[in-house]
Amino acid sequence: MSKKVALINPGHKKSFSVNEPLNLGFIASFLEKNNIEVKIIDELAGQDVKKELEKYRPNIAGITATTAVVPDAYRIADLSRQMGILTVMGGVHATVLPEEALLHADIVVKGEGELAMLDIVRGGISSGIISRPFIKDIDEIPMPARHLMDIEFYLKVRDRISGTHLYFASLGMRIGAILTTRGCPYRCIFCHNTWRGMPVRFNSPERVVAEIKHLIERYNI
């Protein structure tokens, strides 16, 4: 029987729900590319994680978190384990403090999640702290799986939240986000990139233009 994966975006605070969860979108699209069934559950967009997990019944739950929402991530991870689901924690906070995250999850992924999640699904990894090499050609990762997100919730962010960095956009404007690079060439002392060593990589111009066209044609950005 093929395994099902739920990718979970934790949190309740309105100010954290400005942009769609592209990080989970990339992992989801990469798993779909490899013929793995996946669902995105988005607490920040108002979904009830417990109900969605009970309905979907995944074999594996992958939870991401920045430090700001990590209490919510740990709450969901504890719930997931109680439900008997293999629970994976990733994201910036787990990368910086993997031993802490492992108190709440079966597996902690340090660094990028695409190859790690694929190996977890395929390889039967069930515990511990793992990492995988950075993907050199990020064009190999399909565009984020926006079809698995509550995308209308995010496209209407300008009407939903005031006082964000999107103040320049008119009310009623549909707004989508894209990421065209990974890594950072700088070493700001307050940033985890100081020690993480993630190489800078760029999407090709053709890929960037294709994603912009996709957002315009499919979502009327």
C-alpha positions as CSV (number, residue, x, y, z in Angstrom):
1,M,0.0,0.0,0.0
2,S,1.4,3.4,-0.9
3,K,2.0,5.9,1.8
4,K,0.2,9.2,2.3
5,V,1.9,12.3,3.5
6,A,0.3,15.3,5.3
7,L,2.3,18.5,5.3
8,I,1.2,20.9,8.1
9,N,1.5,24.7,8.4
10,P,1.1,25.5,12.1
11,G,-0.1,28.6,13.9
12,H,-3.1,30.9,14.7
13,K,-1.7,34.4,14.6
14,K,-3.1,36.4,11.8
15,S,0.1,38.4,11.0
16,F,1.9,35.1,10.1
17,S,-0.6,34.3,7.3
18,V,0.5,36.9,4.8
19,N,2.1,34.6,2.2
20,E,1.2,31.1,1.1
21,P,3.3,28.3,2.6
22,L,5.7,28.0,-0.4
23,N,8.1,25.9,1.7
24,L,5.5,23.1,2.0
25,G,4.4,23.7,-1.5
26,F,7.8,22.8,-2.9
27,I,8.0,19.6,-0.8
28,A,4.5,18.7,-1.9
29,S,5.2,19.2,-5.6
30,F,8.5,17.3,-5.3
31,L,6.6,14.3,-3.7
32,E,3.9,14.5,-6.3
33,K,6.6,14.4,-9.0
34,N,7.7,11.1,-7.4
35,N,4.1,9.7,-7.4
36,I,3.5,10.1,-3.7
37,E,0.1,11.2,-2.4
38,V,0.3,14.4,-0.3
39,K,-2.0,16.9,1.3
40,I,-1.3,20.3,2.8
41,I,-3.1,21.1,6.1
42,D,-2.9,24.8,6.9
43,E,-3.8,25.9,10.4
44,L,-2.8,29.5,9.6
45,A,-5.5,29.5,6.9
46,G,-8.1,28.3,9.5
47,Q,-8.1,24.5,9.0
48,D,-8.6,22.2,12.0
49,V,-5.5,20.0,12.0
50,K,-7.0,17.2,14.2
51,K,-10.1,16.9,12.0
52,E,-8.1,17.0,8.8
53,L,-5.7,14.3,10.1
54,E,-8.6,12.1,11.2
55,K,-10.2,12.5,7.8
56,Y,-7.1,12.0,5.7
57,R,-5.4,9.4,7.8
58,P,-1.8,9.9,6.6
59,N,1.1,7.5,7.3
60,I,3.5,10.5,7.7
61,A,3.0,14.0,9.0
62,G,5.6,16.7,8.2
63,I,5.4,19.9,10.2
64,T,7.4,23.0,9.5
65,A,8.1,25.9,11.9
66,T,9.9,29.1,12.4
67,T,10.7,30.0,16.0
68,A,7.7,32.3,16.2
69,V,5.2,29.5,15.7
70,V,7.2,26.6,17.2
71,P,4.9,26.2,20.2
72,D,2.0,25.5,17.8
73,A,4.2,23.1,15.8
74,Y,5.1,21.1,18.9
75,R,1.5,21.0,19.9
76,I,0.6,19.5,16.5
77,A,3.6,17.1,16.6
78,D,2.5,15.8,20.0
79,L,-1.0,15.3,18.6
80,S,0.3,13.6,15.5
81,R,2.3,11.1,17.5
82,Q,-0.6,10.4,19.8
83,M,-2.6,9.5,16.7
84,G,0.1,6.9,15.7
85,I,1.4,8.9,12.7
86,L,5.1,9.0,11.9
87,T,5.9,12.6,12.8
88,V,8.6,14.6,11.0
89,M,9.7,18.1,12.1
90,G,11.6,20.5,9.7
91,G,12.1,24.2,9.1
92,V,14.4,26.8,10.4
93,H,13.8,26.2,14.1
94,A,14.3,22.4,13.9
95,T,17.4,23.0,11.9
96,V,18.9,25.2,14.6
97,L,17.7,23.2,17.6
98,P,17.2,19.6,16.3
99,E,17.6,18.0,19.7
100,E,14.8,20.1,21.1
101,A,12.5,19.4,18.2
102,L,13.2,15.6,18.6
103,L,11.5,15.7,21.9
104,H,8.2,16.2,20.0
105,A,8.9,14.4,16.7
106,D,10.0,11.0,15.6
107,I,12.3,12.4,12.9
108,V,13.9,15.9,12.6
109,V,15.1,17.1,9.2
110,K,18.0,19.7,9.2
111,G,18.2,21.8,6.1
112,E,16.1,21.4,2.9
113,G,13.2,19.0,3.1
114,E,12.5,17.6,-0.4
115,L,15.1,14.8,-0.6
116,A,14.8,14.0,3.1
117,M,11.0,13.6,2.9
118,L,11.3,11.4,-0.2
119,D,13.8,9.2,1.6
120,I,11.6,9.0,4.7
121,V,8.7,7.9,2.5
122,R,10.7,5.4,0.4
123,G,13.4,4.3,2.8
124,G,11.6,3.5,6.0
125,I,13.5,5.9,8.2
126,S,11.6,6.0,11.5
127,S,13.7,8.0,14.0
128,G,16.5,10.4,14.5
129,I,18.0,13.6,13.1
130,I,18.7,13.5,9.4
131,S,19.9,15.8,6.6
132,R,20.4,15.5,2.9
133,P,22.6,17.3,0.4
134,F,21.3,20.6,-1.0
135,I,19.7,20.3,-4.4
136,K,22.1,21.8,-6.9
137,D,19.7,22.6,-9.7
138,I,16.5,24.0,-8.1
139,D,14.7,23.9,-11.5
140,E,14.4,20.2,-10.7
141,I,11.8,21.1,-8.1
142,P,8.4,21.8,-9.6
143,M,6.6,25.0,-8.9
144,P,4.9,25.0,-5.5
145,A,1.8,22.9,-5.2
146,R,-0.6,25.8,-4.9
147,H,-3.5,23.5,-5.9
148,L,-3.1,21.8,-2.5
149,M,-3.4,25.1,-0.6
150,D,-6.3,27.3,0.3
151,I,-4.9,29.7,-2.3
152,E,-7.8,32.1,-2.4
153,F,-7.2,32.8,1.3
154,Y,-3.7,34.0,0.5
155,L,-4.4,35.8,-2.8
156,K,-6.8,38.1,-0.9
157,V,-4.3,39.0,1.8
158,R,-4.5,42.7,1.1
159,D,-8.2,42.8,2.1
160,R,-7.6,40.4,5.0
161,I,-4.7,42.0,6.8
162,S,-3.7,45.7,7.0
163,G,-0.3,47.0,7.9
164,T,1.9,44.4,6.1
165,H,4.8,44.9,3.8
166,L,2.2,44.8,1.0
167,Y,0.9,48.3,1.9
168,F,1.6,49.5,-1.7
169,A,-0.9,47.2,-3.2
170,S,-4.5,48.4,-3.7
171,L,-7.4,46.9,-1.8
172,G,-8.9,44.1,-3.9
173,M,-5.7,43.3,-5.6
174,R,-4.9,39.6,-5.9
175,I,-1.3,38.9,-4.7
176,G,0.8,35.8,-5.0
177,A,4.4,35.2,-3.9
178,I,7.2,33.4,-5.7
179,L,10.7,32.3,-4.7
180,T,13.4,32.4,-7.4
181,T,16.5,31.6,-5.4
182,R,17.7,29.5,-2.4
183,G,20.5,30.4,0.0
184,C,22.0,33.8,0.8
185,P,25.5,35.2,0.0
186,Y,25.5,37.3,3.2
187,R,26.4,36.4,6.8
188,C,24.3,38.6,9.0
189,I,25.2,37.7,12.6
190,F,21.5,37.4,13.7
191,C,20.6,34.9,10.9
192,H,20.9,31.1,10.9
193,N,22.5,31.4,7.5
194,T,25.7,32.5,9.3
195,W,26.6,28.8,10.1
196,R,24.2,26.8,8.0
197,G,26.3,27.1,4.9
198,M,23.5,26.9,2.4
199,P,24.8,27.6,-1.1
200,V,23.2,30.3,-3.3
201,R,21.3,28.8,-6.2
202,F,19.0,30.5,-8.8
203,N,16.1,29.3,-10.8
204,S,16.6,29.8,-14.5
205,P,15.0,32.9,-16.1
206,E,12.8,30.6,-18.1
207,R,11.5,28.9,-15.0
208,V,10.8,32.3,-13.3
209,V,8.9,33.6,-16.3
210,A,6.9,30.4,-16.6
211,E,5.8,30.7,-12.9
212,I,4.8,34.3,-13.3
213,K,2.7,33.4,-16.4
214,H,1.2,30.5,-14.4
215,L,0.1,32.8,-11.6
216,I,-1.4,35.2,-14.0
217,E,-3.2,32.6,-16.2
218,R,-4.4,30.3,-13.5
219,Y,-5.0,32.6,-10.5
220,N,-5.5,36.0,-12.1
221,I,-2.7,37.6,-10.2
